[in-house]
Structure formats: structure tokens, C-alpha cells
Amino acid sequence: MAPNVWEAGNNLCGQARWLEYLATEPDFCLALLQRAGAVSKAFYMEGLKCMGPHISVLRLAGEDFGVQRGMLISPKMFRRLVKP
């Protein structure tokens, strides 16, 4: 399965540090998310190139931005770092 873009930060930095970096190092986080997105896109594009005519359903990796009581990050941070 292709990398989950949002969870790339958790996997590489650890969740606590990743959440800290989102607040203190937004440029680093944006670059990491962009790179993870590029890797994920390349993964899917290569798979489609090889198996495209034989695929009837394609499931993309899901993302999870929330907890029981709301989002992990603010909507403003989401729009700046994740949505692009």
C-alpha cells in the first residue's frame, strides 16, 4: 500500500514531536507532506501503469486528522499544511 501522507510525519518523527513540529517548524512539515504526497502519487501511478487495464476498484490510503473530541490540528493549520 502507498504511504499515508499525513502519517508520514508520525512515522518519521513520532507523534508528539510531529505535532510539535507542526506548530514550530511549519515549513519543514509542509516540505515533508509534499514529498510524502509525491511518493504516494508515484506509487499509485506506477501501479496504474502496470495494472490499470485489470483494475476495477482502487482504494486510496485514508487519513485520520481527528480524535474523539475534534481535530488534531486547527482548521487554519490544516488549510495551510495539509490541504495543498
PyMOL commands that set and color helices and strands:
alter all, ss='L'
color gray80, all
select helices_A, chain A and resi 5-13+15-24+26-54+75-82
alter helices_A, ss='H'
color red, helices_A
select strands_A, chain A and resi 66-67+70-71
alter strands_A, ss='S'
color yellow, strands_A
deselect
rebuild
show_as cartoon
